[in-house]
Amino acid sequence: MSKYLSHISADRREQTNLEHLTKTAELCGEFASHFHARELGVLTGLAHDIGKFSAEFQDRLKNNGKKVDHSTAGAVECCKLGHTYAAYAV
């Protein structure tokens, strides 16, 4: 099973999608808690880069493939769940 990556640093360190989305969700939830919207912040953080699970994005990251829209997928999923504010924030 191949691992899905979000980032590869200049020194070749890898960050998985799971690591990236989990950390981002924690931060977004913390920021949003200041205006009583922690859960919405967590959802936004989890959704913002789910398009990075696509084969096209993985090719872009690992093989310098063509540029890919990786953020719209999260906005679409938030809309499907009825979370329009999160969709705009993604």
Secondary structure, 3 states (H helix, E strand, C coil): CCCCEEEECCCCCEEEHHHHHHHHHHHHHHHHHCCCCHHHHHHHHHHCCHHHHCHHHHHHHHHCCCCCCCCHHHHHHHHHCCCHHHHHHC
